Amino acid sequence: MKRYFFKISYDGTSYFGWQKQPKQVSIQETIEKDLSKIHSLKEMSIVGCGRTDAGVHAKEYYFHWECEKAINESDIKYKMNKMLPSGICIQDVFEVSGETHARFSAKERSYEYLINTSKNPFAANHSWYIHQKLDLDKMNDAASLLIGTKDFTSFAKIHTDVNNHICQLNYAKWVQKGNQITFEIRANRFLRNMVRAIVGTCVDVGLNKIQLEEFKRIIEAKNRQQASGSAPAKGLYLNKVTYDLELKN
């Protein structure tokens, strides 16, 4: 069997997340349908680097697919982009070793969250509009408390099938340029809903609804009910996935 990595990007506005869901349109199902048509397969399955929630976008996402025979990477990229909806793009296709896994071989993932401070109809489905004044210094002070290897239960969706809530968070910073505020966060892994819960809680810090000492206690509490509500999905982007890839020539 030969294993191929597909590097893609997508606008998640019209989709119920990456993973296939009963009676819902997902990114995974949409890609599998078109890929199966190209190869005349009744059933097929691809493996993604993770799951994104409904409405979440991806600037860079990877999945792998195994097939018995070698494929023409440029040809399948061209055909898939002709067939797929405009909101999904195949950026690259390349062969990897059979041990390289889209999800488990990833070393680090990076997310971005976008906030607009002025109303913009063209960004309505791609950012969170907040008209109140946010204190970015306090939000960055809060973000700095997240750095390190910690238990992030307070920011995780409950009742999910994971062994633990320990993540190694390497970077978290808020930056404002004009009317746009960007939050970048990088870690070895993320829990379901984790970034949106962190963003929602940091925004409450920026609105002076939560003080830094309370934010620290929220982390230590390991209780999702202690943190704020999740930020809207539409402002979240999977930005980059880092691998040590072993390519096949």
C-alpha positions in Angstrom: 0.0 0.0 0.0 1.1 3.5 -0.7 0.4 6.4 1.6 -0.2 10.0 0.4 -0.5 13.2 2.3 -2.9 15.9 1.1 -2.3 19.5 2.2 -5.6 21.4 2.0 -7.3 24.6 3.2 -11.0 25.3 3.7 -13.6 27.8 4.7 -15.7 26.0 7.3 -18.7 28.3 7.2 -21.0 25.9 5.3 -19.7 22.7 6.9 -20.4 20.8 10.1 -16.7 20.5 10.9 -14.1 18.1 9.5 -15.3 14.8 10.8 -18.2 12.9 9.2 -21.5 13.4 11.0 -24.9 11.7 10.5 -27.2 13.8 8.4 -24.7 16.7 8.3 -22.3 17.9 5.5 -18.7 17.7 6.6 -15.3 18.5 5.0 -14.2 14.8 5.3 -17.3 13.4 3.6 -17.2 16.0 0.8 -13.6 15.1 0.0 -14.1 11.3 0.3 -17.1 11.5 -2.2 -15.0 13.2 -4.9 -11.9 11.2 -4.3 -13.9 8.0 -4.6 -15.4 9.2 -7.9 -11.9 9.8 -9.4 -10.8 6.3 -8.5 -14.1 4.5 -9.1 -14.4 3.3 -5.5 -17.7 2.6 -3.7 -16.2 3.3 -0.3 -13.1 4.9 0.9 -11.7 6.5 4.1 -9.2 9.3 4.7 -7.5 10.1 8.0 -7.3 13.8 9.1 -4.8 15.5 11.3 -7.5 16.4 13.8 -11.1 17.5 14.0 -12.4 21.0 13.6 -15.8 22.1 14.9 -18.7 23.3 12.7 -17.8 26.7 11.3 -14.1 26.5 12.0 -11.7 27.2 9.1 -8.3 25.8 8.2 -5.5 27.6 6.4 -3.4 24.5 6.5 -4.8 21.0 7.2 -3.5 17.5 6.3 -5.1 14.2 5.7 -3.6 10.9 4.5 -5.0 8.3 2.2 -3.7 4.8 1.3 -4.1 3.2 -2.1 -2.7 0.1 -3.7 -1.1 1.7 -6.8 0.9 4.9 -7.3 -1.0 8.0 -8.2 0.0 11.0 -10.2 0.1 13.7 -7.5 -0.3 16.8 -9.8 -3.1 15.1 -11.8 -5.2 14.2 -8.7 -4.6 17.7 -7.3 -6.0 19.2 -10.5 -9.0 16.9 -10.7 -9.9 17.3 -7.1 -9.8 21.1 -7.3 -12.1 20.9 -10.3 -14.6 18.8 -8.5 -14.5 20.2 -5.0 -16.7 23.1 -3.9 -15.0 26.6 -3.9 -14.6 26.5 -0.1 -12.2 23.6 -0.2 -8.8 23.7 -1.9 -6.1 21.0 -2.4 -2.8 22.7 -2.0 -0.4 19.8 -2.4 -0.3 16.0 -2.7 2.8 13.9 -1.9 3.8 10.4 -0.9 5.1 9.6 2.6 6.3 6.6 4.4 3.8 4.0 5.6 4.5 4.9 9.2 3.7 8.6 8.8 0.3 9.4 10.2 -1.6 12.6 9.6 -2.8 12.9 13.2 -0.2 11.0 15.3 2.9 12.2 13.5 2.1 15.9 14.0 4.7 17.6 16.3 2.9 20.9 16.8 -0.3 22.6 15.8 -0.9 26.3 15.5 -4.3 28.1 15.6 -5.3 31.7 15.0 -8.3 33.5 16.3 -9.5 36.7 14.6 -11.4 39.5 16.3 -12.6 42.7 14.5 -13.2 45.9 16.5 -15.2 47.6 13.8 -18.2 46.2 11.9 -17.2 44.6 8.6 -19.8 42.7 6.6 -17.1 40.9 4.6 -15.6 39.5 7.8 -18.9 38.5 9.4 -18.4 34.8 8.8 -14.7 34.8 9.5 -14.1 36.8 12.7 -15.7 37.8 15.9 -17.0 41.4 16.0 -16.5 43.0 19.5 -17.2 46.7 19.7 -16.1 47.1 23.4 -12.6 48.2 24.2 -10.3 45.3 25.1 -7.2 45.5 27.3 -4.7 43.6 25.3 -2.0 44.0 27.9 -4.1 42.1 30.4 -5.1 39.5 27.8 -1.4 38.9 27.1 -0.7 38.6 30.8 -3.4 35.9 31.0 -2.1 34.2 27.9 1.4 34.0 29.4 -0.1 31.9 32.3 -1.1 29.2 29.8 2.5 28.5 28.7 4.0 25.2 29.7 2.9 21.6 30.2 -0.4 21.8 32.1 -3.8 20.2 32.6 -6.3 22.2 30.5 -9.5 20.5 31.7 -10.9 24.0 32.5 -10.9 24.7 28.8 -11.9 21.3 27.4 -15.2 20.0 26.2 -16.5 17.6 28.8 -17.3 13.9 28.1 -14.9 13.5 25.3 -12.9 10.3 24.6 -9.4 11.3 25.6 -6.9 9.7 28.1 -5.9 13.0 29.7 -6.1 16.7 29.4 -2.3 17.4 29.5 -1.0 19.7 26.7 2.4 21.3 26.2 1.5 24.9 25.2 4.4 26.6 23.5 3.2 30.0 22.5 0.1 32.3 23.1 0.0 35.9 22.2 -2.5 38.6 21.3 -1.6 41.3 18.6 -3.6 44.2 17.3 -3.1 45.8 13.8 -5.7 48.5 13.1 -9.2 47.1 13.6 -8.1 43.5 13.7 -6.9 41.6 16.8 -5.2 38.2 16.2 -4.6 35.5 18.8 -2.0 32.9 17.9 -1.6 29.8 20.0 0.7 26.8 19.5 0.9 23.4 21.3 1.8 19.8 20.8 -2.0 19.0 21.0 -5.3 20.6 21.6 -8.4 19.4 23.3 -11.9 19.7 21.8 -13.1 23.3 22.1 -9.9 24.3 23.9 -8.9 27.3 21.8 -12.4 28.8 21.7 -12.7 28.4 25.5 -9.4 30.1 26.1 -10.3 32.9 23.7 -13.7 33.5 25.4 -12.0 33.6 28.8 -9.2 35.9 27.7 -11.8 38.3 26.2 -13.5 38.4 29.6 -10.1 39.4 31.1 -9.8 42.1 28.4 -13.3 43.4 29.4 -12.2 43.4 33.0 -14.8 40.8 33.9 -12.1 38.4 35.1 -8.9 39.4 36.9 -5.5 37.7 36.5 -5.6 36.0 39.8 -9.0 34.6 38.9 -7.7 33.5 35.5 -4.9 31.6 37.3 -7.4 29.9 39.6 -9.5 28.9 36.6 -6.6 27.0 35.1 -5.8 25.3 38.5 -9.5 24.4 39.0 -9.5 21.8 36.2 -13.3 22.5 35.9 -14.8 23.7 32.6 -17.6 25.4 34.4 -15.1 27.9 36.0 -14.0 29.3 32.6 -16.0 31.6 30.3 -18.2 30.5 27.4 -16.6 29.6 24.1 -15.8 32.2 21.5 -17.7 31.8 18.2 -16.4 29.2 15.8 -16.3 31.5 12.8 -13.2 33.4 14.1 -11.0 30.3 14.5 -8.5 29.0 12.0 -6.2 26.0 12.1 -3.1 27.8 10.9 -0.3 25.3 10.7 0.5 21.7 11.4 4.2 20.8 11.8 5.7 17.4 11.0 9.1 15.7 10.6 8.0 14.2 7.3 9.8 11.2 5.7 9.0 11.8 2.0 9.0 9.1 -0.6 10.8 9.8 -3.9 
